[in-house]
């Protein structure tokens, strides 16, 4: 029987305030006719070289920004309740979903988004969640009382904190802390590991300090005075250690990459590449024995969850960007999977009962909803349903898997969304959207605001997976490392060739866009193939690898050096300087739009400032937005709304050949 929840409901005043906040991002303050008055940017956004954007354009776009994905966070340890994250007002907040398709109760509020959350593991008497400030990624841990909604910060400011495993009694947990320097000038990174009782956080005590950046604690064997820790060296290599805290001695017990572990028994589940593909295996913490879970599956494994009660395993298999769910019992026998709703499965999580499995599923039509599977009865239950959004043109275009041969014969794939040919006949403009990472992957999921480009402007959108993308095996993932960096840019050159062969695509009106490493790809494509582009959009991108590596946060630098190269080596420094877009910025003649968050700890905003200056000094056109309350991307809706309005005007001018 369900218990009755005593959760305070959001106050009407806060809901009203959130509504006002959204209105502020969508309306201009200056007088004038709605179709001619300029749109006023949110206070934190600074514009440079951006023309006035009419309010009428923002009004046309607005419905496409009202979709709000729902993300699963955690099951209650006893009840069949879910913690979820979805947007409330301007930012993502924490909610309680107590019943399937019931009304979600808002638990947190504030101007900053919630990043993650978990229940106290014994009875769910309190909730722990993480939040940073202005996108600075100085993540702090907070304790939330689900009855009173009182919040208490339990970590000291000025560090990045990551919650880890609990002890045997489940009254203390590991918190890993990384120092932040905001300029990347400390050469040596380290991770301090603390034990904390969330009810008495002031009494935290340090267990150890781990030298280097890529450490995470997977298991706390407090009765044996040991930690099981993972040391990540690259996207394909991670080592597993047993650390004796009495002696400080580390013993290597295995390898393999992957996220956290919560099975609670002797096994640690890890993703390990065999000859090529990433397979799921489990390692005995004491003997080092390895057992394969997905040895015979010829595809990469995305994610997995292990049930504490009966050691059932759920894993997601990556098949050309789509997903397949596989289930196994504790002896690794295959279990039947019932028919599931169509779409891309982006997350799996077992309830402690080992029977109910939470699934996050999105599709071309759905921004992301939550379902559960009762594995014993093979029944599927829908938990969330996003509200209908009026004013959008439906249906949204499904993703079509396409492929082309690159310069060296390597097959490259991507997803193409074509506009309705009856409504938009003839050759259509194209936007190529390049993912970041570089070990990211474009998937056939929900396209959000970009559906406006497809359904209202008639643009075709292509999401390529160039070499270096995850999901296609180890060889493909490592095919852009170090001095092979520009080979991935040539994959975009080959895509431009392919577009020219398509009867419904206009090769004379092609734009490239991307964020983070995708932003580098945009700039590099503009250098090498700018004469074949009509526009380029760079969000939080790398413009010079040397300055990026020297100024990124210290705790990230070593992992980035393994991917891009070590700028301290004279030969590699010369190479990185030579391929950096900033070095060849005079070749960027295509109209360029640049956005960045001033608090970005990953790619400092100075990467944007220097490319803007250099391109303009060579006579280039640049629209530049800087958000002073954002980091590595725009997380606040008001900022994202305004940014998308400017981007739409940018594409209208250079893809449609019309000036707003």
N, C-alpha and C positions, 0 to 999 in steps of 0.2 A: 504494500500500500504506500502511496506517495505521502510524504510529509507535506505539511502546509508551509509554504515559504513566507517568511516575514522580511520582504525586501521593500525598502522605501522606494516609492515611485518618484520620477523626476518632477521637480516643482514646475508649475506652469510658467513662472517667471523665467526659468532657464530655457524652456522650450521657446518662449517668445524672443528671448535674447538671441538664441541660435538662428531663428528665422530672420531677425534683423541683420545678423551678421552675413547671412547668405545674400540678402537683398543688397547689402553694401557692395558685394562683389559683382553684382549683376546690373547695377544701375549707376548712371553717371550723376554727379551732383550739380553739374552746370545746367542752366536753363536752355531751352531750345526744343525744336521738334524732335520727337523720339527717333525719327529716321535720319536726322542730321547731327544731333548733339553728340559730341565725342564721349566715348566710354572712359570713365575715370578709373585709373588703376587702384588696387588696394594700397594702403599707405606704405607697406613694406617694399613694394616693387618700384624700382628705379628704371627709367626708360632712357635709351640713348639711340637716336636715329630711327625711332619708330614713329610712323605717321599716326594721326588721329584715327581711332577705330570707332565707327558709328555704333550707336546703341542698337540700331536695328539688326546689325550682324550678331551682336551678343544675344538678342532676343531669339533670333533664328536658331542659334546653336544651343541655347539654354536647355531644352529638353534632353539633349544627348548627354548632358552632364549630370542628370538626375539619377542615373543608375547607381546602385550601391551594392557591391558584392558583399556576400556574407562569408566570413572565414571561421572555420571551426578552430577552437582554442583548446578545450579540455572537457572531458567528462567529469561529472561529480563522482567522487570515489565510492559513494554508496547509492545515491539516487540516479535515476536515468535522466539527468539534466545535463544540458550543454552550456558551456561558456562559449560565446561567439563574439567576433569583432565585426562591426559594420559602422558606416559613417553616421554620425549624429550631428547635424549642423555643419560645421566647417571641418571637422576632423573625425578620424576613426576612434570609436569608443567601445567599451566593454559592455556586453549585455548578457542576461541570463535567459536562455530558452528552456523553459521548464516542461513544455509539452509540445508534441508535434503540431505544427501550424498554429500554435498559440501565440499570444502577443509577447514579444520579447521585452523584458524589463531592463531599462538602462541602469547600469551600475556606476559608471564613471562619467565625468564631464570635465570640461576644461579646454584650453586653446591648443593643447598639444596632443598628438595622436598616441594611442596605446599601441605598443609594439608586440607584446606577448603576455601570456598570463597562465597561471596554474592554480589548482586548489591545494590547500593543506591536505596531505595525502591520506590521513587516517579517517577523518570524519567530515572534511570539507568545511571546517569551522571558520576559516578565513581564506582569502584569495591573495596571491602575490601577482603583481603585474609590473611591467617595465615601461618606462617612458623617458624620452630625452627632451631636449629643449631646442626649438628652432632648427631641428634637423642636424644638431651637432654630434649626434651619436654617443654622447656622454651618458649612456643609459644608466638610469637609477632604478632601484627596486623599491616597490611600495607594497605595504600591507593594507588590504581592504577588508573592512567588516561588512559582510553581505547584508546584515540587518540594519545597521545605521548608515552605511555607505561612507563611514569615516575612513580617510586615507592617512597613512603615515609613511613617510620616507624612511627606509631602514638602511640605506647605504650612504656613505659620505660623498659629497659632490666632488667633481674634478677628476673622476675616473670612469672608465667604461666597465660596467658590471654585467656578468653573465651568470644566471642561476644554474646550478648543477644538481647532482643527485642528493638524495636524503640519506641520513644514517639509518642504522638498523631499527632504532626506536622511532624513527620518522618524526623527531622533534627538532632536528637541526639539519641544515642543508649546506652544501658547498656553494660559495660565491667566489667566482674568479674575477679579479680586478686588474685592469690594464691602465697604466698611467697614460695621460694624454699630454702632448706637448704643443699641438696646434701648428707646428712648423716643421715637423719631421727632422729636427736637428739632433735628437738623441740617437746615437748609432745603435745602441743595444736595447732591444725590447726585452720585456720580462712579464711574467704572469704571477701575481700573488694569489695564493689559494687560502681562503678563509673558511672557517666553520662558524655558522651563524644560527642562533635561535631567533626566528622572526618575531617572537613575542618579547625578546630581550636583545635587540640588535646592538645595543651599546656594549654588550659583552662579547663581541666577536673576537675570535683568536686566529692567528695565522698558523696554518699547517705547514706551508712550504712556499718557496719561490722557485718558479721554473724559468730557466734562461731561454730566451727566444720568444717568438710571437705565436706560433701555431699550436698552442696547447689547449686542450679541453679535458675536463675530468668526467669520466664515464661512470665510474662506480666508486663508492666510498665503503671500503671494508673496515669499518671502525673497530670491530672486535679483533681484527688482525693487525690494526694500525697500518693499513695499506690503502693506497689509491691506485685505481686503474686509470691511466691517462693516455690520451691520443696525441700524437705529435704530427701535425699536418705539414708536409714539405712542399706539396704541389697539388694540383687538381687530380692527379692520378696516384699519388704516393702519400701514405700515412702510416706511421709506426705505432704499435700498441705496447705500452710499458706497464709493468707492475712496480710501484714505488713504495719502498719500505720507509716509512716516515721516521722510524727510530734511527736508522743508519743513513738515510738519504740515498741509498743504493737503488738504481733503476735496473730492472731486468726485462729484456726484450721478450715478449710473449707472442707476438704476431704482427701482422700488418693488415692493410686494407683501409679504405676511406669510408666515410659515412657519418651520420649524425649521432644524436644521443642514443642511449640505450636504457631501456626501462623494464627489461624482462624479469630482473630480480633473482635470477638463478645463476648457475655457474657459467652460462653461455654469454658471450658478447657477440652481437651480430654486426658484421662489417661487410662493406662492399669492396670487392677485390677484382681487379682485371685479370682475366686468364690470358690466353693468347691475344685476345683483342677486347672482348666485351666485358662489361662490369657485371659480375655475378654476386649474389648474396651468399655469404657463408657465415658460420658461427664458430667461435673459437672458445675452447675451454680455458678459463682464466688461469687455472693452475697448471695444467699439463701442456697447453698450447695446441692441443688436438684441434684440427679444423674439419668441419663437416660442411658440405656444400648443400645449399637450399635450392638454388636455381641453376645447377650445373648444365642442364640440358636445354636451357632457354637461350636461343641465339640472338639475344637483344640485351641492351643495357637495362639495369635496374634503376628506377628513379628513387623510390622511397619504400619504407616498410614500417610495420608496427608488430610488436610481439606482445601477446596477452600474458599478464603476470600469473593469472590463475591456472591456465592450462597450456601455456606456451604455444598456442596457435600463432601462426605467422600469416600476415597479410602483406603482400608486396605488389608494387606497381611496376609493370613492364613497359618500357618505352619502345614503341614500334613506329618508326618514322614520325615521331612527334606525338602520336596518339598514345593512349594508355590501355593496358589490359590488367585487370585485377586477378591475382592468383592467391589461393588459400591453401595452407598446409596445417596438418596437426602436429603434435609435439614430436612425432616420429618422422616428420617430414613427408608423410603421405599426402597426396593431393586431395583437397576437399572441393566439393561442387560449389560453383559460383552461380547464384540465381540471376535471371535476366535483370539488367540494371538500366536506369534511365540513360538515354543517349547523351554523349558529351565527353569532355576531357576530365578525367579524375585527377584532381590536383592534391589530394591528401587522404590519408587513411589513419584511423586511430581506434584501437580496441578499448572498450569499457573494461574495467577491472573484472567484470564477470566472465570475460572470455567468450561471450556469446554475441554481444552487440558490437558492431563495427561501424564507426562513423565514416562517411565519405563526403568529400567536397567535390562537386561536379559543376562545370561550366560548359557553355556551348555558344554557338553563334548568336542564339537568341537569349541566353541567360547569363547574367554577370557572375553567377556562382551561388549555388544553393546547397543545403546540407540534407543528407539522407542517412539512414542507418539500415544495416542489414542484420537481421536475426539469423545467424548462420545455422542454428539448430532447426529452425522452421522454414528457412529459405524464403523469408518474407522481407520486403523492402518498404521502409516507411519514410515519407517525406517530412522533414522537420521545418523547413523555411520556405517562404514564397515571397519574392520581392514584389512590391507594389507596382501595378501597371503605370507606365510612364506615357502620358498623353503628349502628342505633338511630334512623335518620331515616325518616320516612314518605315513601314515593315513590309515584307520580312527583311531581316538582315542577311547579307550574303554569306553563304557557307564557304569554308576554306576548301580550295582545290589544291591537291598536292601536285607540284610541277617539278621538273628537273632539267638540268642543262649540264653540258660538259665544260669544265674550266680550261684554262690555257694549257694544262699538262694532262688533260684527259680525265681528271678526277671528277666523278659525278657529284654534283651539288644539287640539293633540293631546297624547296621553299613552299610557302603557302600563298596562293593567289586568291584574292577576292575580286570578282568582276562585278561591275555595276550592271543594272538591268539594261539589256541591249535594246529593248523596245523604247524605253524612256530616254536612253542615252545612246543613240546610234552612232556608228562611225568609230574612228580611232579615238581612244580615250587617253587622257593624261594618266601618268603612272607615278605613284609614290612608293619608293623602296624603303622599307622600315627595317633597320639593322639592329639586332639585339646587342646588349652589352655583355660583360663578362670578363674576358672574351668567351669563357666557357659557359655562356648562356645557351638558350635554345628557343627558337620561335615555335609555338605550339598552336594547334587549331582551336583556340578558345574564343572568349568574348573580346571584341575589339573596342568596346566602350565608345568614347567620343569619336573615334575614327570611323564609326558607321556613318557619321555626318558626311565625311568625304565621299564615301561610296554611294550613299542613297540620295544625298542632296546636291552633290557637285558632280557625280558621275566619274570620280577618279577610280582607277584600279589600284589596289594596294597589294604589294608583294612583300612577304616576310621571309627573307632568305636565311638559310643555315649554312653559312660559309664554313670553310675548314677552321677547326678550333672550337666548333660548337660541341656541346655535350650531347649524348644520346645516340651516337653513331659509332661507338667503339673507341678504343684507346688510340689507334693510329690516326684516326680522323681528328681526335681531340688534341693531339700533340703536333699536328701537321702545320701549325702556325707559330710554333715556339721559337724564341730567340731570333736568329737571322732569317727565319722563314716568315717573318711578320707580314711583309707586303704580299705574300702569296694569297692571303685572305682578301686583300683589296683587289687583286686580279680576279678573284671569284666574282666580284661585283662587276668588273669589266666584262667578264663572260656573260653575266646576266644582261648587261646592256646590249650585247650582241644578240642574245636570245629574244629580248623584247623587240628588236628590229624585225624579227621573223614572224611576229604574231600579227595577224591581220586586224585585230581589234584594239591593239595597243599603239599609242603614238610615241615613237622613239624620239621625236623632237620636243616632247614636253614631259620630261622625266625629272623628278625630284628625289633626293636622298635625305633620310632623316635617321637619327639614332641618338642614344643616350649613353653616357659614360664611355666604355670602350667603343660602343656604337657611335659615339660622337667623334672619336678618333677616326673611325672608318669613314664617316661622312667627310671629314676634313681631308683625309688621304685620298678618297675618291674624287674630291673636288680638285686636288692637285693633279692626279693622274688622268682623270677623265672629265675635267671641267667643261671642255668644249662640247660634251654630249649631255650636259645637265642644264635644266632650266632654273633650279633652286636647290638650296642645301640648308638643312636645319640641324644644328648641333646643340644637344642638351648635355650639360655637365661633362663635356668631353675633354680628353687629353689632347693638348696641342703640341707638347714637346715632352718626349719620354724622359729626358734627363731632368728637367725642372720638375716634372711630376714625381719621379722617384726620389728626388732630393727633398720634396716638400710634402709628400703624403704623410699621413700619420705613421709614426715609427712602428706601431704594432702591425701595420699592413705591409711594410716595405719589403721584408725578406720574401714573402710569398709572391709579391709582384716582380721582384728581381728574378725569381725562378721562372716566371712566365716570359718577361720581356727582355731580361738580360741585366747584368750588374753594371751600372753606370760608373762604378769605381775602376773598372778595368778599361784602360785607355782605348784598346781596340773596339770593345763593345760600346764605349761612350761615343766614339767616332761614328760607329754604325747607327746608333740610336739617334744621334744628332742628324745624320744624313736622311733618315726616313721620316723624321718628325715634320708634320705639316707647317709648323712655325718657321722652320728653316727654308721652306719653299713657298711661303705664303704669297709671294708676288705672282705665283701661278694660279691663285684662286681668284678667278674673274666672275664666277657664278654668284648671283645674289645669295647672301648668307644671313641666316638668323641664328643667334646665339642666346641661350638662356643658362643661368647658373644660380645656385644658392650660395650666399656669402658664407654660411657656416659649414660648407661641405668639407668633411675631414678626409674624404677619400681622394677626390680630385679637387685640389684647392681652386677657389674662384679665380686666382691669378692666371690659371690656364686659359680662361675665357678672356680676361682683360688683355693678355698679350697677343692673342690671335686677332682680336678685334682691332687693336692698334695697328698691327702689322698689315692686315688686309686693307684697312683704310689708307694706310700710308702709300700703298701701291695703287690707289684709285678704286678699290673695291667697295661694293655696297654691303653694309652690315646693319641689321636690326638687332639691338641688344637689350635683354631684360636681365636685371639682377634683383633677386629677392633677398632681402636682409633677414628674413625670418625662416629661411629654408636651408636645407643641406643638399644631399645628393638626390635631387629631384624635388618636385613640388608636392608636398603632402597635404597642404591646406586647400580646401575646395575653392575658396575665393581666389587664391593665387592661380590654381589650375584653370579655373574658368576664364580668367583674364588672359592667361598665357595661350589658351586654345583659341580665343578670339583673335589674338594677334597672329598666331600661326595660320589661321584660316584666311585672314586678310593678306598675309604674305603669299600663300599659295594662290589666292584669287588673282593677285597682281602678276605673278610670274608663271603660273600654269595656265590660267584662264585668259591671260593677256587683257585683263580689265582692271582698272584702278577703282577701288571703292570710293 
